[in-house]
Amino acid sequence: MKNIKILIIAIITSIVLTGCWDSAEINKREYLFAVGIDKNGKNLTFTSEIPKINEGSEEQRIIYTKESRNFADFYSTSYLHSEKAISDRLMQVIVLGEDVARDPETLKKLFDEIQRSPQMNRRVKICIAKGKAQDIINTEMSNNPITGRYLSEMLIKLKREGYQDIYTFDEAILHLGQFGCAMLPVVEINEESLTVERAAIINEYELVGILEPEEVQTIMLLLNPNKANIRNINIEVDGSTVSLGAVDVSMTDDLDLKGDKLSANYNISLYCYIDSFIIGNNSLEDRNFMNKVKNEASKMVSDTAVNTIYKLQHTYKTDLLEVKDKLFKFHKADYKKIEDKYDEVFEAADININLNTEIKSTGLVK
């Protein structure tokens, strides 16, 4: 019995001592939650966010800005501004300034450094600032004072609910390696908060354009209709406003490559319900009116898709639709013949959207 008591006391003592040691280690470290990176001549400006730990119940943070040549230089000089050690193991978000993203050599160097880092969180999320990354990190939000946490949670929600895709560093660099291009979320200042609605087109490690929300939606729809989040379709029919919500989407695509001639047909069935109309108005019982609703809704979605595809082909010259990958997988022999001039073939391709809209219900309560 005496030996058991001694053993229990020894175990409890070791646990208590271990807890005190860990607590002391945490208090001796500063954890970077978010880092913004902007160009500054030949150098870079790093703006880091460090939450204060164990300093009262109110959440607070430290903003630290340093001009450095690269990540390694930033880390080495960061140790001098505080008696605490700097750690990036808990880093949630890296925000790249628009000027950084438009410089392919700078972007390649930063991605190379992140990839080589032995301690950085491999799931750190990457987004592009509309303007300066420093302004994003410095934004004071009363509802969520820690920018890194806010952006991290926002990006997770965007992907989970099918608004956007590709946001972690590992996913971004793998996608760029496989397809040569990717969409990265764009974060912007909106009054006293931050919004993430648009997406940056990265082609060969260079920002070539920014997509509007409806264009992002179109690309998500054509890439993965089962997961894409379709926003309400608001149209005007015979002087009345009608709002439709999407309940289901199905799609088939047909690719054909003959010599240098590439054609792609996307056949989409969009199933909707009437989400908003006018109480007491019986127009929804009129078949002709409902046909007008279907046609107008189809036209709105189709026009947005056609305009988006045109921009991808002729303005941005970027295959975000992953047509190249499908050709390699399913038409490999024909693709090999045009592999060296694929960009020209994609730009000249005949890409069509065939949309069929069906209204499954005129209302959830009728």
Secondary structure, 3 states (H helix, E strand, C coil): CHHHHHHHHHHHHHHHHHHHHHHHHHHCEEECCEEEEEEECCEEEEEEEEECCCCCCCCCEEEEEEEECCHHHHHHHHHHHCCCEEECCCCCEEEECHHHHCCHHHHHHHHHHHHHCCCCCCCCEEEEECCCHHHHHHCCCCCCCCHHHHHHHHHHHHHHCCCCCCCEHHHHHHHHHHHCEEEEEEEEEECCEEEEEEEEEEECCCEEEEECHHHHHHHHHHHCCCCCCCCCEEEEECCEEEEEEEEEEEEEEEEEEECCEEEEEEEEEEEEEEEECCCCCCHHHCHHHHHHHHHHHHHHHHHHHHHHHHHHHHHCCCCCCCHHHHHHHHCHHHHHHHHHHHHHHHHCCEEEEEEEEEEEECCCCC
